[in-house]
Amino acid sequence: MSSSETPEVSPPSWLRWFVNDAIRGIMHQTDSAPVGCHFYFDAENDLWEVTLFVGRSEVLGGAHDGKTVPAGLEVDVTRVMAAFDSAPGVLWQAEHVTPHDELGPHLSFEGETRGHDV
């Protein structure tokens, strides 16, 4: 492994528990669309960044058979907030900020869970 590569980090057990608790606040409308998770640890700031997202769904049958579409979802904000030790900061970004904004519209939570900044 060269020094320019980032070593792969396994999520600690507390992070798995947090993600499972937070996912309970995301109710997607199609059971076939999986909920994904990306995480990153910023050692310099001792901060974990966790991204949860609902995958795309494939249309089965009809005129749009085989087309993939964004899965609808509903977020129970209070249930996601309950995954934190205390009330987290909550931010909503309704649109892309720049043409290169990869996140686009999203809901962001910042707080502490199980003694760790997320």
JOWO-V700805 format. One record per residue. RES is the residue in three letters. PHI is phi as a letter, one per 20 degrees, with the letter a starting at -180 (* if undefined). D_LAST is the distance of its C-alpha to the last C-alpha in Angstrom with 1 decimal. Layout:
BEGIN
RES;PHI;D_LAST  RES;PHI;D_LAST
END
This chain:
BEGIN
MET;*;28.3  SER;e;28.6  SER;f;26.5  SER;e;25.4  GLU;e;23.7  THR;e;20.1  PRO;f;20.3  GLU;f;18.8  VAL;d;15.9  SER;e;16.0  PRO;f;12.9  PRO;f;13.0  SER;f;14.3  TRP;f;11.5  LEU;f;9.4  ARG;f;12.7  TRP;f;13.0  PHE;f;9.8  VAL;f;10.8  ASN;f;14.3  ASP;f;13.7  ALA;f;11.9  ILE;f;14.8  ARG;f;17.3  GLY;e;16.5  ILE;d;17.7  MET;d;21.4  HIS;e;23.1  GLN;f;26.8  THR;d;28.0  ASP;f;27.5  SER;e;28.2  ALA;e;25.1  PRO;f;22.4  VAL;e;18.7  GLY;d;17.0  CYS;b;13.7  HIS;d;12.7  PHE;b;9.9  TYR;b;9.9  PHE;d;9.2  ASP;e;10.1  ALA;f;12.2  GLU;f;13.7  ASN;d;10.8  ASP;l;9.2  LEU;c;5.8  TRP;d;4.7  GLU;d;5.8  VAL;c;7.1  THR;d;10.3  LEU;d;12.6  PHE;b;16.2  VAL;e;19.7  GLY;f;22.3  ARG;e;25.7  SER;d;28.7  GLU;e;32.2  VAL;f;35.1  LEU;d;37.8  GLY;n;41.3  GLY;m;42.9  ALA;f;43.2  HIS;d;39.6  ASP;g;39.6  GLY;n;37.3  LYS;f;35.3  THR;e;31.5  VAL;c;29.8  PRO;f;26.4  ALA;f;25.7  GLY;f;25.4  LEU;b;22.5  GLU;c;21.7  VAL;d;18.3  ASP;e;18.5  VAL;g;16.0  THR;f;16.6  ARG;f;16.1  VAL;f;12.7  MET;g;11.9  ALA;f;13.5  ALA;f;10.9  PHE;e;8.9  ASP;f;10.7  SER;b;11.9  ALA;g;12.3  PRO;e;9.4  GLY;f;10.6  VAL;c;12.0  LEU;c;13.7  TRP;d;16.4  GLN;d;17.9  ALA;e;21.3  GLU;b;22.8  HIS;f;22.6  VAL;e;22.3  THR;c;24.5  PRO;f;26.6  HIS;d;24.2  ASP;f;21.0  GLU;f;19.9  LEU;f;17.3  GLY;m;19.9  PRO;f;19.4  HIS;a;16.0  LEU;d;13.9  SER;c;10.4  PHE;c;8.0  GLU;c;5.8  GLY;a;5.5  GLU;c;5.7  THR;c;6.9  ARG;l;9.8  GLY;n;9.5  HIS;c;6.3  ASP;f;3.8  VAL;c;0.0
END
